[in-house]
């Protein structure tokens, strides 16, 4: 079956955007559309230009026998600010304040469109080129961590609060929650969850004192894994000193009585498309020569 150019381009956009950071060979598309490599190369150039003009991400090619083309999700500073400002307006509603100074956020962080956007923002501002896994703590951080893993094309590992018999031998440890040394909790992870000498990205939904993230880092150390990036959706302005140092947060929060002060953490965001060294880019027209 022959496809029109508009049909091929529409399908290519769908395939790439549904599979971020996955490499597709040129032969994959030529077989899909029964078209010459030179034709597909021209189609990919159109897709690449459209994505860049509309700031939808980047389409790059990787040369060599294992090369091909892939889509890298990217978000701009302006786009991030607009999105997070909208969330901040919703979060600042006083009716969200629960007893104990907690905030009701389930409706936001469990919204697939919100979680997906948060994942793309983390993927745009955390260097995951060498990462093997995205790791999170159950339960509220799971949706955004899953979307981050999808954007980075990495498997997701979930740390449990309780041991699951169905997951086999498990390593458990205790950690101090928050800045208080009086509240001690436990976390566990199956011994088969991480391969040796892994590099991981930690994602969590909320950080006050940093105790949970610190516990996650310590647990990764027990597995011999290296934490190379940490992303938090919301961090509080108080306490100013956290138990962890190297992290990015998307929103900063302060609750003072019935007043909620919340704003995007703009210093987190990189300049648009700054993190472009994940792969060496080549001209798309040249990919047909690489696979001949």
TANORVEN-V558589 format. One record per run of one state. SS is the DSSP state (2 for helix, 1 for strand, 0 for the rest). FROM is the first residue (numbers start at 1). LEN is the number of residues. If there is no record, write none. Layout:
# TANORVEN-V558589
[[SS | FROM | LEN] [SS | FROM | LEN]]
This chain:
# TANORVEN-V558589
[[0 | 1 | 4] [2 | 5 | 14] [0 | 19 | 5] [1 | 24 | 1] [0 | 25 | 1] [2 | 26 | 8] [0 | 34 | 3] [2 | 37 | 17] [0 | 54 | 4] [1 | 58 | 5] [0 | 63 | 5] [1 | 68 | 5] [0 | 73 | 4] [2 | 77 | 15] [0 | 92 | 2] [2 | 94 | 3] [1 | 97 | 1] [0 | 98 | 5] [1 | 103 | 1] [0 | 104 | 2] [2 | 106 | 4] [0 | 110 | 2] [2 | 112 | 14] [0 | 126 | 7] [1 | 133 | 5] [0 | 138 | 4] [2 | 142 | 11] [0 | 153 | 2] [1 | 155 | 6] [0 | 161 | 4] [2 | 165 | 3] [0 | 168 | 2] [1 | 170 | 7] [0 | 177 | 7] [1 | 184 | 7] [0 | 191 | 8] [1 | 199 | 9] [0 | 208 | 3] [2 | 211 | 12] [0 | 223 | 3] [1 | 226 | 11] [0 | 237 | 11] [1 | 248 | 9] [0 | 257 | 2] [1 | 259 | 6] [0 | 265 | 1] [2 | 266 | 3] [0 | 269 | 15] [2 | 284 | 7] [0 | 291 | 2]]
